[in-house]
Amino acid sequence: MDGQNQSSEEDSKDDEKGARSETNSNKPEFSEDEEMLIARMFRLVGRRWSLIAGRIPGRTEEEIEKYCTSKYGLPGSE
């Protein structure tokens, strides 16, 4: 039983940690490779967030747009 409780506690800590990093910074974390690819794709295709997100597995167009608007000070999509 201790093994099951420990595993459950670790899973809960991982969930909290993921939620905390997203909440504290209020923007998703991107690796250096992702940042470079986003910058390159943005220069090529502009604000076509879905095209950029399609090149980065596991990323949504909303995450890409949020990253670009916060990183580069771009006005929102409205």
One Martini backbone bead per residue (centre of mass of N, CA, C, O) as a GRO file, in nm:
protein
   78
    1MET     BB    1   0.054   0.064  -0.018
    2ASP     BB    2   0.289   0.266  -0.011
    3GLY     BB    3   0.345   0.263  -0.317
    4GLN     BB    4   0.070   0.384  -0.399
    5ASN     BB    5   0.083   0.646  -0.236
    6GLN     BB    6   0.343   0.755  -0.355
    7SER     BB    7   0.252   0.768  -0.649
    8SER     BB    8   0.013   0.956  -0.598
    9GLU     BB    9   0.180   1.190  -0.480
   10GLU     BB   10   0.360   1.235  -0.729
   11ASP     BB   11   0.136   1.299  -0.930
   12SER     BB   12   0.027   1.544  -0.774
   13LYS     BB   13   0.289   1.708  -0.787
   14ASP     BB   14   0.309   1.723  -1.094
   15ASP     BB   15   0.042   1.870  -1.137
   16GLU     BB   16   0.109   2.118  -0.966
   17LYS     BB   17   0.365   2.204  -1.115
   18GLY     BB   18   0.236   2.251  -1.392
   19ALA     BB   19   0.027   2.459  -1.297
   20ARG     BB   20   0.223   2.660  -1.171
   21SER     BB   21   0.397   2.737  -1.420
   22GLU     BB   22   0.152   2.845  -1.580
   23THR     BB   23   0.045   3.053  -1.368
   24ASN     BB   24   0.289   3.226  -1.288
   25SER     BB   25   0.372   3.311  -1.592
   26ASN     BB   26   0.114   3.306  -1.794
   27LYS     BB   27   0.294   3.107  -1.973
   28PRO     BB   28   0.431   2.901  -2.172
   29GLU     BB   29   0.674   2.671  -2.207
   30PHE     BB   30   0.980   2.696  -2.400
   31SER     BB   31   1.206   2.588  -2.593
   32GLU     BB   32   1.469   2.683  -2.775
   33ASP     BB   33   1.380   2.536  -3.034
   34GLU     BB   34   1.094   2.650  -3.040
   35GLU     BB   35   1.170   2.949  -3.050
   36MET     BB   36   1.326   2.936  -3.316
   37LEU     BB   37   1.094   2.823  -3.489
   38ILE     BB   38   0.893   3.047  -3.441
   39ALA     BB   39   1.062   3.279  -3.554
   40ARG     BB   40   1.099   3.161  -3.837
   41MET     BB   41   0.797   3.122  -3.906
   42PHE     BB   42   0.709   3.414  -3.863
   43ARG     BB   43   0.881   3.530  -4.094
   44LEU     BB   44   0.734   3.355  -4.316
   45VAL     BB   45   0.395   3.363  -4.212
   46GLY     BB   46   0.336   3.507  -3.961
   47ARG     BB   47   0.002   3.500  -3.812
   48ARG     BB   48  -0.005   3.173  -3.867
   49TRP     BB   49  -0.054   2.984  -3.605
   50SER     BB   50  -0.137   2.703  -3.720
   51LEU     BB   51   0.119   2.656  -3.885
   52ILE     BB   52   0.317   2.670  -3.653
   53ALA     BB   53   0.185   2.453  -3.468
   54GLY     BB   54   0.215   2.218  -3.684
   55ARG     BB   55   0.546   2.212  -3.624
   56ILE     BB   56   0.459   2.165  -3.307
   57PRO     BB   57   0.430   1.930  -3.102
   58GLY     BB   58   0.171   2.001  -2.863
   59ARG     BB   59   0.079   2.270  -2.999
   60THR     BB   60  -0.107   2.555  -3.003
   61GLU     BB   61  -0.220   2.840  -3.142
   62GLU     BB   62  -0.263   2.986  -2.871
   63GLU     BB   63   0.024   2.949  -2.759
   64ILE     BB   64   0.171   3.091  -2.987
   65GLU     BB   65   0.029   3.363  -2.972
   66LYS     BB   66   0.094   3.423  -2.676
   67TYR     BB   67   0.397   3.415  -2.705
   68CYS     BB   68   0.432   3.635  -2.927
   69THR     BB   69   0.283   3.871  -2.783
   70SER     BB   70   0.476   3.866  -2.530
   71LYS     BB   71   0.764   3.864  -2.663
   72TYR     BB   72   0.699   4.097  -2.914
   73GLY     BB   73   0.451   4.295  -2.866
   74LEU     BB   74   0.197   4.210  -2.998
   75PRO     BB   75  -0.090   4.252  -3.105
   76GLY     BB   76  -0.373   4.133  -3.094
   77SER     BB   77  -0.633   3.965  -3.285
   78GLU     BB   78  -0.866   4.195  -3.271
   0.00000   0.00000   0.00000
